[in-house]
Each structure stands twice: as C-alpha cells, then as structure tokens.
Amino acid sequence: MNPLHPSPNFFFQSNSGLFDDVEMLQTDVMRFFAILSLCLMAIFALVKTLPMVPPDTRPAMAQPSDQKAEAKDFQNKIATLKKKRVEMQRRLQAATAANEHASTQAIKPRVRAELSTQIKNEKQSLTKIREKMAQVQEKVDQNYRPNQKPLQKSAEIVPPPAPAPKGFTLRFASDEALEKLIAAGKVNFYAIAGQNAWRIKISDGRPMYIAAEFPRQIYEMETHTVPGDYTAVFQRQIAVFGRRTLTWGVTLPGQMTDSINQIVTSRKGGDLIITADGEVKLN
C-alpha cells in the first residue's frame, strides 16, 4: 500500500483539498531528496577524481625580527671564539717561552760539564807532555860535559851568568818593592832552567811567566829571597824543567849596577838590599 496515496476507505468528500496539498508536499520532499542524492553522488565522484597533492615542504620565510636576533647571536658567538683564540695564542707563547728557557738552562749545565771534561783532559795531556820534556831535559843535563860549550842560537846569547861574588847576597827590601820595580820596568825578574829562560810579567796585579831570550847578565838571587808567589806560579805554569838547575835572578839598570859594583869592590861581603826607590844598600 503506497502511504502517499490515501486509502479510499478514509476518503471524505469535504477534505479533498487537504489531501491534495499533502500529496503535493510529499512529492516535493521526494524531489528534494532525489536532487540532494544526485548532488552528493556528484560530489563523491568529484572527490575521487582529484589528484593527491603532497604537502608544501618549502621553508617558511623567517620574520625580519627573527633574523636580527639570530645574527646578533652569531656575532656574540664569534666574539667569544675570538677571545678564546687570543687566550690560546697567549698560552701557547708562554708555553713556548718556558720551554725555550728550560732547554737553555738544560744546555748550559751540559756545556759546562763538557767544557770541564775537555779542560781536564787537556790539562792531563799537558802534564804528560811537560813530564816527558822534563825527562828529556834531565837526560840532556846528565849527558852534558862541562868542557863542552853550549850551543848558541845567535851571537846575542851568552853562557849562563856567573853567580854574585862570594860573600855577597842580593835581595830586595820587600816583595812589594820588587813588584813595584818590575811594574815600573826598572827591574826584570827571570827564572832560568838549562838554556831556557822565562820573565815575570805583572798583569792586573798578578805575576805570570812568559818565554824570553836568555839575558846577557843577571844578578842571581837565593831561593829564600824570592817571593813565594813567584815560585808557586812558576811551578804551576812551567812545570819546572830540571829542578836542580833552576836559577832565579834579575837584570838591573845601569845606575843600580854601578852602585853594586862600587860596594863589592870596596867590601868583602854582606847583604845587598834594593829599596822600592831603586837605591842599593849594604847590610
């Protein structure tokens, strides 16, 4: 039974207009649903045919305010890195300087030790050479015959001088007097061993021996009248050639020589004393 059509059993003549309106309303409703269904079907079909578009992955444009903040942050980081770099360079320079100083300090003791060892070895070698030369000199002195004339290098060299006249001794008033006369160039002090001669030279107030030509004439001095410094320096420096033939003596200027000659010709003996002023006295 169609609900939209009224049953003839309930038909009343007086209400025929009302039934017509209801039937028209039902028809309009059905048409509305039919049109709505068609629209929905069309929409569903259209949705199915649309292509799937991937989401937009492009980066979004940052706002100017965000870029300024980020730039400022980068500037702060760069400034911090620069400070760290300067500090690291300073530490590196300090460490390098400390390392160089330590290396220099380590090298100095090593160089000192090497030089000390080298000097010690050289001294030992020099001592051996001197000992060997002393042995040779002793053999020469032993083989030397008194009647044999010594070899002379030139006409200027003469045989060793004769000692002072018997009964006279020559000495200086003091060690200071002798040193003063030597420094002034008035007196020359010699050490003679065999045919070798060395002369005292005062350097910075200290005596030192230098090789010299054999003097023409010297006034011999007794060993006990020679200053102790002169004998000690000679033993350290020259190593004593022929200790038994070692002679000490001085050369004097003409005025002192004349004074000595006058005294020894008129006296038989005594101590000849030379003062710091160069005056000769008999004691």
C-alpha positions in Angstrom: 0.0 0.0 0.0 1.5 3.3 -1.0 1.5 5.6 2.0 1.5 8.7 -0.2 -1.9 7.7 -1.6 -4.9 7.9 0.7 -6.9 4.9 1.2 -10.4 5.2 -0.3 -11.8 3.8 3.0 -10.8 7.0 4.7 -11.8 9.4 1.9 -14.1 12.2 2.9 -15.6 14.5 0.3 -15.3 17.5 2.4 -11.4 17.1 2.9 -10.3 16.5 -0.8 -8.4 19.8 -0.9 -6.3 18.9 2.2 -5.4 15.6 0.7 -4.2 17.2 -2.5 -1.9 19.6 -0.5 -0.4 16.7 1.4 0.2 14.7 -1.7 2.0 17.7 -3.3 4.1 18.2 -0.2 5.2 14.5 -0.3 6.1 14.9 -3.9 8.2 18.0 -3.2 10.0 16.2 -0.4 10.8 13.2 -2.6 12.1 15.5 -5.3 14.3 17.3 -2.8 15.8 14.1 -1.6 16.3 13.0 -5.2 18.1 16.2 -6.0 20.2 16.0 -2.8 21.2 12.4 -3.6 22.3 13.5 -7.1 24.4 16.3 -5.7 26.0 14.0 -3.1 26.8 11.5 -5.8 28.3 14.2 -8.0 30.4 15.5 -5.1 31.7 12.0 -4.2 32.6 11.3 -7.8 34.5 14.7 -8.0 36.4 14.0 -4.8 37.6 10.6 -6.0 38.9 12.1 -9.3 41.0 14.9 -7.6 44.9 14.1 -7.6 46.7 13.7 -4.3 49.0 16.8 -3.8 52.0 16.4 -1.5 52.2 18.9 1.4 54.2 22.1 0.8 57.7 21.4 2.3 59.2 24.7 1.3 60.9 26.6 4.2 58.8 29.3 5.6 60.2 32.8 5.4 61.5 33.9 8.7 60.3 37.2 10.0 62.9 40.0 10.0 62.9 40.2 13.7 63.9 36.5 14.0 66.8 37.1 11.5 68.2 40.0 13.5 68.1 38.0 16.7 69.9 35.1 15.0 72.5 37.4 13.5 73.2 39.0 16.9 73.6 35.6 18.5 76.1 34.6 15.8 78.1 37.8 16.4 78.2 37.1 20.1 79.5 33.6 19.4 82.1 34.9 17.0 83.3 37.4 19.6 83.6 34.7 22.2 85.6 32.5 19.8 88.0 35.4 19.1 88.6 35.9 22.8 89.3 32.2 23.2 91.7 32.2 20.2 93.6 35.2 21.7 93.9 33.4 25.1 95.1 30.2 23.4 97.7 32.1 21.5 98.9 33.8 24.7 99.1 30.5 26.5 101.0 29.0 23.5 103.5 31.8 23.5 104.0 31.5 27.3 104.5 27.7 27.0 106.9 28.1 24.1 109.0 30.7 26.0 109.0 28.5 29.1 110.1 25.5 27.0 112.9 27.5 25.4 114.1 28.8 28.8 114.1 25.2 30.2 116.0 24.0 27.2 118.6 26.8 27.5 119.0 26.1 31.3 119.5 22.4 30.5 122.0 23.1 27.8 124.2 25.4 30.0 125.0 22.7 32.6 125.7 20.2 29.8 128.1 22.6 28.1 129.8 23.4 31.4 130.2 19.7 32.1 131.6 19.1 28.6 134.0 22.1 28.9 135.1 20.9 32.3 135.8 17.4 31.0 137.7 18.8 28.0 139.8 21.2 30.1 140.6 18.3 32.5 141.7 16.1 29.6 143.8 19.0 28.1 145.4 19.5 31.5 146.3 15.9 31.8 147.7 15.8 28.3 149.7 19.0 29.0 151.0 17.5 32.2 152.2 14.3 30.4 153.9 16.4 27.8 155.7 18.5 30.4 156.7 15.4 32.3 158.1 13.9 29.1 160.0 17.1 28.3 161.3 17.2 31.9 162.7 13.7 31.5 164.3 14.6 28.2 165.8 17.7 29.8 167.2 15.7 32.7 168.9 13.3 30.2 170.4 16.2 28.4 171.7 17.7 31.6 173.2 14.4 32.6 174.9 13.9 29.2 176.2 17.5 29.1 180.0 17.7 29.6 181.4 20.7 31.5 184.2 21.4 28.9 181.7 21.4 26.1 180.5 24.8 25.0 176.7 25.3 25.0 175.0 25.8 21.6 174.0 29.3 21.0 171.1 30.4 18.8 172.7 33.7 17.9 175.6 36.0 18.9 173.3 37.7 21.4 173.0 34.6 23.6 175.8 34.0 26.1 176.5 31.2 28.6 174.7 31.3 31.9 175.9 34.2 34.1 178.3 33.7 36.9 176.9 34.0 40.4 177.4 37.1 42.5 180.9 37.5 44.2 181.4 35.1 47.1 180.3 36.7 50.4 177.5 38.9 48.9 173.8 38.2 48.6 171.3 40.2 46.7 167.7 40.8 47.8 165.0 43.4 47.8 163.8 45.3 50.8 160.3 43.6 50.4 158.2 41.7 47.9 156.3 44.9 47.3 159.5 46.7 46.4 160.4 44.1 43.8 156.9 44.1 42.4 156.9 47.9 42.2 160.3 48.0 40.3 159.1 45.2 37.9 155.8 47.1 37.2 157.8 50.3 36.5 160.0 48.4 34.0 163.2 49.2 36.0 163.9 45.5 37.0 163.3 42.3 35.1 162.9 39.0 37.1 163.9 35.8 35.4 163.6 32.1 36.1 166.3 30.0 34.2 166.4 26.3 33.7 169.2 24.9 31.5 169.2 27.0 28.4 165.6 28.2 28.8 164.5 31.5 30.3 161.2 32.9 31.5 160.5 36.5 32.6 157.9 37.7 35.1 155.1 39.9 33.8 152.7 41.7 36.1 149.1 41.5 34.6 146.3 43.0 36.7 148.4 42.8 39.8 149.2 39.1 39.2 152.5 37.6 38.2 152.8 35.4 35.2 155.8 34.0 33.3 156.4 34.5 29.5 159.1 32.9 27.4 162.1 35.3 27.0 165.5 35.4 25.4 168.4 34.4 27.6 169.6 37.5 29.4 173.2 38.8 28.9 173.8 39.2 32.6 171.8 38.6 35.7 172.3 39.0 39.4 171.4 35.7 41.0 169.1 35.6 44.0 168.9 33.0 46.7 165.7 30.9 46.6 164.7 32.1 50.1 164.8 35.7 48.9 162.4 35.1 46.0 158.7 36.0 46.7 156.7 32.9 47.4 154.1 33.8 44.8 156.8 33.8 42.1 158.0 30.3 42.8 154.4 29.0 43.2 153.3 30.5 39.8 156.4 29.1 38.1 155.7 25.5 39.4 152.0 25.7 38.2 152.7 27.3 34.9 156.0 25.9 33.7 156.1 22.6 35.5 159.9 23.1 36.4 162.4 21.9 33.9 165.5 20.4 35.7 164.5 21.4 39.2 168.2 21.0 40.4 169.5 23.6 37.8 166.7 26.2 38.4 168.1 29.7 38.9 166.4 32.9 40.0 167.8 36.3 39.1 167.2 39.9 38.0 168.6 42.3 35.5 169.2 45.8 36.8 169.5 49.2 35.2 172.9 50.9 34.8 172.6 53.1 38.0 171.9 50.1 40.2 174.6 48.1 38.6 177.2 50.9 39.2 176.1 51.1 42.9 176.6 47.4 43.3 180.0 47.4 41.7 181.2 50.2 43.9 180.0 48.3 47.0 181.5 44.9 46.1 184.9 46.3 45.2 185.3 48.0 48.5 183.8 45.4 50.8 184.4 41.7 51.3 180.8 40.6 51.8 177.3 41.4 53.0 173.6 41.6 52.0 172.9 43.9 49.1 169.4 45.3 49.6 167.5 47.2 46.9 164.7 49.5 48.1 161.5 50.4 46.3 163.1 53.6 45.0 165.9 51.7 43.4 168.6 52.6 46.0 171.2 49.9 46.8 172.2 49.5 50.4 174.7 47.1 52.1 173.5 45.4 55.3 
